[in-house]
Amino acid sequence: MTTTLAPAPSGAGTGTTSEPQLVVEHVHRRFPSPEGGTVDALVDADLTVRPGEFISLIGPSGCGKSTLFNLIAGLDTPTEGRILIDGVDRSGQQGLVGYMLQKDLLLPWRTVLENVVLGLEIGGVRRKAAQAIARPLLSTYGLGGFEGRYPAQLSGGMRQRVALLRTILFNRDVILLDEPFGALDAQTREQMQEWLLDLWDDFQKTVLFVTHDIDEAIYLSDRVVVMSARPGRIVASFDVPLDRPRKPSVVTSAEFVRLKADARELLNGAHRTHDVQETR
């Protein structure tokens, strides 16, 4: 495995390669029902993601976003359909993407530095070499001076920084972020959004980001994907034609307000479609 641990070269660009990096192809996921029979969690999900794209998934609670992430991560296998990474069917194969949940899952007995290098060590890099790689990145991304702290000594925002940097250093091209800022207060959340955009711009990873916050989805993303209520379907997507780099002031622009209104309309439409299907 080739190890790329430094930020991407300046001007590398995002989403410019024609070949998709990730394809979710006609994916269904059914689970046994306690009452007998089966329950559909995902139905005919299709999604194509280009290298370097930042895509957010929005939808009501229980719509299957986390189920979709588990399938992409190989933690679960589709009932039907397949997951392709770089053109190869990887359905049910683990360890091919970076995956971060809302809970940071930091190991309490390891320091900040030791937590950050966990993915490198799992990948076969010796501890001293892994720490030598990680130290300058800690300084660059706001964790300098915290190397020897333990998770219990950190704020919520700092813990998420450690967990995100650990996910990046797992060294996978595709990163799944499942509501990583959902438990943070508003001010810390805004700071983390800025920090994540800097990290994404530097490392040029392909990011899928789950959020319930429409503003967050639009602010961060190249494209927003909308899912319906269960059974989960990808019912719409739209591009976010806002210039990068983005600044917080963009949320007051007429274009941002229009995109937010469109997103709300798509979500309401997804709810109405679900209601019609349920009453049949």
C-alpha positions as CSV (number, residue, x, y, z in Angstrom):
1,M,0.0,0.0,0.0
2,T,1.3,3.4,-1.0
3,T,1.2,5.7,2.0
4,T,0.3,9.4,1.3
5,L,0.3,11.3,4.5
6,A,1.1,14.8,3.5
7,P,-1.4,17.3,2.2
8,A,-2.0,17.2,-1.5
9,P,0.0,19.4,-3.8
10,S,-1.2,22.9,-4.2
11,G,-3.7,23.2,-7.1
12,A,-4.5,19.5,-7.1
13,G,-8.2,20.4,-7.5
14,T,-11.2,18.4,-6.6
15,G,-13.7,16.3,-8.5
16,T,-11.8,16.7,-11.8
17,T,-11.3,13.0,-12.7
18,S,-14.0,11.6,-15.0
19,E,-13.9,8.1,-13.5
20,P,-16.1,7.8,-10.3
21,Q,-14.3,6.8,-7.1
22,L,-17.4,5.4,-5.4
23,V,-20.5,3.9,-6.9
24,V,-23.6,2.7,-5.0
25,E,-25.4,0.7,-7.6
26,H,-29.1,-0.3,-7.1
27,V,-28.5,-1.1,-3.4
28,H,-31.3,-2.6,-1.3
29,R,-31.0,-3.6,2.3
30,R,-33.7,-5.6,4.1
31,F,-33.7,-6.7,7.7
32,P,-35.8,-9.4,9.4
33,S,-38.8,-8.0,11.1
34,P,-39.7,-9.0,14.7
35,E,-43.3,-9.6,13.5
36,G,-42.0,-11.9,10.7
37,G,-41.1,-11.1,7.2
38,T,-38.7,-8.3,6.3
39,V,-38.4,-4.5,6.6
40,D,-36.8,-2.4,3.9
41,A,-34.2,0.1,5.2
42,L,-32.9,1.1,1.8
43,V,-34.5,0.7,-1.6
44,D,-32.7,0.9,-4.9
45,A,-30.1,3.4,-3.7
46,D,-27.9,4.8,-6.5
47,L,-25.1,7.3,-5.9
48,T,-22.0,8.1,-7.9
49,V,-19.1,10.1,-6.3
50,R,-16.2,11.6,-8.1
51,P,-12.7,11.8,-6.6
52,G,-12.3,14.8,-4.3
53,E,-16.0,15.6,-4.0
54,F,-17.5,16.7,-0.7
55,I,-21.1,15.4,-0.6
56,S,-23.6,15.8,2.2
57,L,-26.5,13.5,2.8
58,I,-29.6,14.9,4.4
59,G,-33.0,13.4,5.3
60,P,-35.3,12.6,8.2
61,S,-34.2,10.5,11.1
62,G,-34.3,6.8,10.4
63,C,-34.1,7.3,6.6
64,G,-31.2,4.9,6.2
65,K,-28.2,7.2,6.0
66,S,-26.2,5.3,8.6
67,T,-27.3,2.0,7.0
68,L,-25.9,3.3,3.7
69,F,-22.6,4.3,5.4
70,N,-22.3,0.8,7.0
71,L,-22.7,-0.7,3.6
72,I,-20.1,1.5,2.0
73,A,-17.7,0.8,4.9
74,G,-18.2,-3.0,4.4
75,L,-19.6,-3.4,7.9
76,D,-22.8,-4.8,6.3
77,T,-23.6,-6.4,2.9
78,P,-26.4,-5.3,0.5
79,T,-29.3,-7.5,0.1
80,E,-29.2,-6.5,-3.5
81,G,-26.9,-4.3,-5.6
82,R,-23.2,-3.6,-5.0
83,I,-20.7,-1.1,-3.8
84,L,-17.9,-0.2,-6.2
85,I,-14.7,1.6,-5.1
86,D,-12.4,2.6,-8.0
87,G,-14.4,0.4,-10.3
88,V,-14.1,-2.8,-8.3
89,D,-17.0,-4.4,-6.4
90,R,-16.1,-4.1,-2.7
91,S,-19.4,-5.1,-1.2
92,G,-18.9,-6.4,2.3
93,Q,-15.1,-5.6,2.3
94,Q,-13.9,-3.7,5.3
95,G,-10.9,-1.3,5.8
96,L,-11.2,0.4,2.4
97,V,-12.7,3.7,3.6
98,G,-12.2,6.0,6.6
99,Y,-15.3,6.1,8.9
100,M,-16.0,8.5,11.7
101,L,-19.1,8.4,13.8
102,Q,-20.7,11.2,15.9
103,K,-19.0,9.7,19.0
104,D,-15.2,10.2,18.7
105,L,-14.4,6.8,20.1
106,L,-11.0,7.9,21.3
107,L,-9.2,5.4,23.4
108,P,-9.1,6.9,26.9
109,W,-5.8,5.2,27.8
110,R,-3.9,6.7,24.8
111,T,-2.7,10.3,24.5
112,V,-3.7,12.6,21.7
113,L,-0.6,11.6,19.7
114,E,-1.2,7.9,20.4
115,N,-4.8,8.2,19.3
116,V,-4.0,10.1,16.1
117,V,-1.5,7.5,14.9
118,L,-3.7,4.5,15.6
119,G,-4.6,4.1,11.9
120,L,-1.0,4.3,10.9
121,E,-0.1,1.6,13.4
122,I,-2.9,-0.7,12.1
123,G,-1.5,-0.1,8.6
124,G,1.9,-1.5,9.7
125,V,3.8,1.7,10.4
126,R,6.0,1.4,13.5
127,R,5.0,3.5,16.4
128,K,8.0,5.9,16.4
129,A,7.8,6.4,12.6
130,A,4.0,7.0,12.9
131,Q,4.5,9.6,15.6
132,A,7.2,11.3,13.6
133,I,4.7,11.6,10.7
134,A,1.9,12.9,13.0
135,R,3.7,15.5,15.1
136,P,4.0,18.2,12.4
137,L,0.3,17.6,11.5
138,L,-0.8,18.1,15.1
139,S,0.9,21.5,15.0
140,T,-0.5,22.5,11.6
141,Y,-4.1,21.5,12.5
142,G,-4.5,23.1,15.9
143,L,-3.4,20.3,18.2
144,G,0.1,21.4,18.9
145,G,0.9,21.3,22.6
146,F,-1.8,18.7,23.3
147,E,0.2,15.7,22.2
148,G,0.5,14.3,25.7
149,R,-3.1,15.0,26.9
150,Y,-5.6,12.3,27.3
151,P,-9.2,12.4,25.9
152,A,-10.7,13.2,29.3
153,Q,-8.6,16.4,29.4
154,L,-10.0,17.7,26.1
155,S,-13.1,19.8,25.1
156,G,-15.6,18.3,22.7
157,G,-14.3,20.2,19.8
158,M,-10.7,19.2,20.5
159,R,-11.7,15.5,20.8
160,Q,-13.4,15.8,17.4
161,R,-10.2,17.3,15.9
162,V,-8.2,14.3,17.2
163,A,-10.8,11.9,15.8
164,L,-10.9,13.6,12.4
165,L,-7.2,13.7,12.1
166,R,-7.0,10.0,13.1
167,T,-9.5,9.3,10.3
168,I,-7.5,11.2,7.7
169,L,-4.3,9.4,8.8
170,F,-6.0,6.1,8.3
171,N,-4.9,6.9,4.8
172,R,-8.0,6.0,2.7
173,D,-9.2,8.1,-0.2
174,V,-12.9,8.0,0.8
175,I,-13.9,9.4,4.2
176,L,-17.3,8.8,5.7
177,L,-18.3,11.3,8.4
178,D,-21.6,10.5,10.2
179,E,-22.8,13.7,12.0
180,P,-19.4,14.4,13.5
181,F,-20.5,17.8,14.8
182,G,-24.0,16.9,15.9
183,A,-23.2,17.0,19.7
184,L,-21.3,20.3,19.6
185,D,-22.5,23.8,20.6
186,A,-23.2,26.2,17.8
187,Q,-20.0,28.2,18.1
188,T,-17.7,25.2,18.3
189,R,-19.6,23.6,15.4
190,E,-18.9,26.6,13.2
191,Q,-15.2,26.5,14.2
192,M,-15.1,22.8,13.3
193,Q,-16.7,23.4,10.0
194,E,-13.9,25.8,9.1
195,W,-11.3,23.4,10.3
196,L,-12.8,20.5,8.4
197,L,-12.8,22.6,5.1
198,D,-9.1,23.4,5.6
199,L,-8.3,19.8,6.2
200,W,-10.3,18.6,3.2
201,D,-8.8,21.3,1.0
202,D,-5.3,20.2,2.0
203,F,-5.7,16.5,1.8
204,Q,-8.1,16.3,-1.2
205,K,-10.0,13.4,0.2
206,T,-13.4,12.3,-1.1
207,V,-15.9,13.0,1.7
208,L,-19.4,11.8,2.4
209,F,-20.9,13.7,5.3
210,V,-24.2,13.0,7.1
211,T,-26.0,15.8,8.8
212,H,-29.5,16.9,9.8
213,D,-28.5,20.6,9.4
214,I,-29.4,22.0,6.0
215,D,-27.1,25.0,6.5
216,E,-24.2,22.8,7.3
217,A,-24.8,20.6,4.3
218,I,-24.9,23.5,1.9
219,Y,-22.0,25.4,3.4
220,L,-19.6,22.4,3.3
221,S,-20.5,20.6,0.2
222,D,-20.0,20.4,-3.6
223,R,-23.3,18.5,-3.8
224,V,-26.2,17.7,-1.4
225,V,-28.0,14.4,-1.7
226,V,-31.6,14.1,-0.3
227,M,-33.0,10.9,1.1
228,S,-36.6,10.1,1.8
229,A,-38.1,8.7,5.0
230,R,-37.9,4.9,5.5
231,P,-37.7,3.0,3.4
232,G,-34.8,5.1,2.4
233,R,-34.4,6.3,-1.1
234,I,-32.1,8.8,-2.7
235,V,-34.8,11.1,-4.2
236,A,-32.8,14.1,-5.3
237,S,-29.5,15.8,-5.4
238,F,-28.3,19.3,-6.2
239,D,-25.0,21.0,-6.8
240,V,-23.8,23.8,-4.6
241,P,-22.3,26.5,-7.0
242,L,-20.8,28.6,-4.2
243,D,-17.2,29.7,-4.7
244,R,-14.4,28.2,-2.7
245,P,-12.8,28.9,-0.3
246,R,-16.0,29.6,1.6
247,K,-16.4,32.0,4.5
248,P,-19.2,32.1,7.1
249,S,-20.6,35.3,5.5
250,V,-21.8,33.2,2.5
251,V,-24.8,32.0,4.5
252,T,-26.4,35.4,4.2
253,S,-26.0,35.5,0.4
254,A,-29.1,35.3,-1.9
255,E,-27.7,32.2,-3.5
256,F,-27.3,30.4,-0.2
257,V,-30.8,31.4,0.9
258,R,-32.2,30.0,-2.4
259,L,-30.3,26.7,-2.1
260,K,-31.7,26.4,1.5
261,A,-35.2,26.9,0.3
262,D,-34.8,24.4,-2.5
263,A,-33.4,21.8,0.0
264,R,-36.4,22.3,2.3
265,E,-38.8,21.8,-0.6
266,L,-37.0,18.6,-1.6
267,L,-37.2,17.3,1.9
268,N,-40.9,18.2,2.2
269,G,-41.4,16.4,-1.1
270,A,-39.7,13.3,0.2
271,H,-41.9,13.3,3.2
272,R,-45.1,13.7,1.0
273,T,-43.9,10.8,-1.3
274,H,-43.4,8.6,1.8
275,D,-46.8,9.5,3.2
276,V,-48.5,8.6,-0.1
277,Q,-46.7,5.3,-0.3
278,E,-47.6,4.4,3.4
279,T,-51.3,5.0,2.9
280,R,-51.6,2.7,-0.1
